[in-house]
């Protein structure tokens, strides 16, 4: 189970929810830590990982990195430690180091839940072919709807970076655009799609999507300002 999550363009409520989710370490993480040393050492490591996770959730990424980095050097076979270390590096814009850590975390866990973050690192480095490869792996795998949606947003952003706004819009339109009870990843997709339509000059569609986001969460990002600007 993840101890930290979210890509660079995460929504405004992610940190608050993260603090609640990471109040305690998942049992499987505690077991991994216990196998890394004696009981006393495992307890100290667990406490340090919790502190790092809370700092990350509070968006204190430098503090989180300072806390988790010594653990990452000692416990290279604990997925949760490599994961949080990689996410801290990612938030601080250290793309290559983040790729190394998150790839290792996925190899240890056997999952693809960090493919969106890995893709965003590759996008920041201009590795658009790698973004496409990661997106293909993600959509063909068994990741959750939220993770797949995050990957879709990053893949669309990569297409837009390359000047293909039409393909980027089509990719997002194929996602969960029509949802009665939207969750955070739905709002993020709608917002990203609205921004692309705005860039493409389709103001009515952009306004409709921004309004859709604002109706669900008036405090989401700068959606209120965007709507006022388009009105």
C-alpha positions in Angstrom: 0.0 0.0 0.0 1.3 3.4 -0.9 2.5 5.8 1.8 2.5 8.8 -0.6 0.9 9.6 -3.8 -0.1 12.1 -6.4 1.4 13.7 -9.5 2.8 17.2 -9.8 -0.6 18.8 -10.8 -2.5 17.3 -7.8 -5.7 18.9 -6.6 -5.9 21.3 -3.6 -7.4 18.7 -1.2 -4.8 16.0 -1.7 -2.5 16.9 1.2 -5.3 17.1 3.8 -6.6 13.7 2.8 -3.1 12.4 2.8 -2.5 13.3 6.4 -5.6 11.3 7.4 -4.6 8.3 5.3 -1.1 8.3 6.6 -1.8 8.7 10.3 -0.7 5.0 10.7 1.5 2.9 8.5 -0.2 0.1 6.6 0.4 -3.3 8.2 2.4 -4.6 5.3 4.7 -1.7 5.5 5.3 -2.3 9.2 6.0 -5.9 8.4 8.6 -4.9 5.8 10.3 -2.6 8.3 10.3 -5.3 11.0 12.2 -7.6 8.7 14.8 -5.0 8.2 16.2 -5.3 11.8 15.4 -5.9 15.4 12.2 -4.8 17.1 13.7 -1.6 18.5 15.3 -0.6 15.2 12.0 -1.4 13.3 10.1 0.8 15.7 12.5 3.7 15.1 12.4 3.2 11.4 8.6 3.1 11.4 8.4 6.3 13.4 10.8 8.1 11.1 8.8 6.9 8.0 5.6 8.2 9.6 7.2 11.5 10.2 8.5 11.7 6.7 5.1 10.7 5.3 3.3 13.4 7.4 5.8 16.0 6.2 5.2 14.9 2.6 1.4 15.2 3.1 1.9 18.7 4.5 3.9 19.6 1.3 7.1 20.0 3.3 9.0 18.1 0.7 12.5 19.1 1.8 11.8 18.0 5.4 10.3 14.8 4.1 13.3 14.1 2.0 15.7 14.7 4.9 13.8 12.2 7.0 13.4 9.5 4.4 16.8 9.6 2.7 18.7 7.8 5.4 16.1 5.1 5.4 16.3 4.7 1.6 20.1 4.2 1.9 19.7 1.4 4.4 16.5 -0.3 3.3 16.8 -0.7 -0.4 14.4 -3.7 -0.4 11.5 -1.9 1.3 9.1 -0.7 -1.4 7.3 1.9 0.8 10.6 3.6 1.7 11.8 3.7 -2.0 8.4 5.0 -3.0 8.3 7.9 -0.5 11.9 8.8 -1.3 11.1 8.8 -5.0 8.0 11.0 -4.5 10.0 13.5 -2.5 12.6 13.7 -5.3 9.8 14.1 -7.8 8.1 17.0 -5.9 11.5 18.7 -5.8 12.0 18.4 -9.5 14.8 15.8 -9.4 13.4 13.9 -12.2 16.2 11.3 -13.0 16.6 10.4 -9.3 12.9 10.1 -8.9 12.6 7.8 -11.9 15.3 5.5 -10.4 13.6 5.3 -7.0 10.0 4.9 -8.2 11.1 2.2 -10.8 12.7 0.3 -7.9 9.6 0.7 -5.8 7.4 -0.7 -8.6 9.7 -3.6 -9.1 9.6 -4.4 -5.4 5.8 -4.1 -5.2 5.0 -5.6 -8.6 2.5 -2.8 -9.4 2.2 0.1 -11.8 0.7 2.6 -9.4 3.6 5.0 -10.0 3.4 5.0 -13.8 1.7 8.4 -13.9 4.5 10.0 -11.8 7.2 8.2 -13.8 5.5 9.5 -17.0 5.4 13.0 -15.6 9.1 12.8 -14.9 9.7 11.6 -18.4 7.5 14.4 -19.8 9.5 17.0 -17.8 12.7 15.6 -19.4 11.1 15.7 -22.9 11.1 11.9 -23.2 7.8 11.7 -24.9 8.3 8.2 -26.3 8.8 6.9 -22.7 5.6 8.7 -21.7 3.7 6.9 -24.4 5.2 3.5 -23.4 4.3 4.0 -19.8 0.7 5.1 -20.7 0.3 1.9 -22.9 1.5 -0.3 -20.0 -0.8 1.5 -17.5 -4.0 1.3 -19.5 -3.4 -2.4 -20.3 -2.7 -3.2 -16.7 -4.9 -3.6 -13.7 -4.4 -0.2 -12.0 -7.3 1.6 -10.3 -9.5 4.0 -12.2 -7.9 7.0 -10.4 -4.3 5.9 -11.3 -5.3 5.3 -15.0 -6.9 8.7 -15.1 -3.8 10.4 -13.8 -1.8 8.6 -16.4 -4.2 9.7 -19.1 -3.8 13.4 -18.0 0.0 13.1 -18.2 -0.1 11.4 -21.6 -2.4 14.1 -22.9 -0.1 16.8 -21.6 2.8 15.1 -23.4 0.9 15.3 -26.7 0.0 18.9 -26.1 3.7 19.6 -25.3 4.4 18.3 -28.8 1.9 20.6 -30.4 -0.9 18.0 -31.0 -3.8 19.6 -29.1 -6.3 17.6 -31.1 -4.9 14.2 -30.0 -4.5 15.5 -26.5 -8.2 16.5 -26.3 -9.3 13.2 -27.9 -7.4 11.2 -25.3 -9.0 13.1 -22.4 -12.4 12.9 -24.0 -12.1 9.1 -23.9 -11.8 9.3 -20.2 -14.4 9.6 -17.4 -15.9 12.9 -18.6 -19.6 12.1 -17.8 -19.7 11.2 -14.1 -22.6 11.9 -11.7 -20.6 11.8 -8.5 -17.1 13.0 -9.4 -14.1 12.3 -7.3 -10.8 14.2 -7.3 -9.3 12.5 -10.3 -12.5 13.3 -12.3 -12.2 17.0 -11.5 -8.5 16.9 -12.5 -9.3 15.4 -15.8 -12.2 17.9 -16.5 -9.9 20.8 -15.5 -7.1 19.5 -17.8 -9.5 19.0 -20.6 -11.0 22.5 -20.1 -7.5 24.0 -20.3 -6.7 22.2 -23.5 -10.0 23.4 -25.1 -9.1 26.9 -24.0 -5.7 26.7 -25.6 -7.4 25.4 -28.8 -9.7 28.4 -28.9 -12.9 26.5 -28.0 -14.1 28.9 -25.3 -17.7 27.5 -25.0 -16.5 24.0 -24.3 -13.7 25.2 -22.0 -16.3 27.3 -20.1 -18.6 24.3 -19.8 -15.9 22.1 -18.4 -14.6 24.7 -15.9 -18.2 25.3 -14.7 -18.5 21.5 -14.3 -15.5 21.5 -12.1 -16.6 24.6 -10.2 -20.1 23.1 -9.5 -18.5 20.0 -8.0 -15.8 22.0 -6.0 -15.8 25.8 -6.1 -12.3 25.8 -4.5 -10.6 23.6 -7.0 -7.4 25.2 -8.1 -8.1 28.5 -9.9 -11.3 27.4 -11.6 -13.2 30.5 -10.4 -10.6 32.8 -11.9 -10.7 30.8 -15.2 -14.4 31.1 -15.4 -14.4 34.8 -14.8 -11.7 35.3 -17.4 -13.7 33.4 -20.0 -16.9 35.3 -19.2 
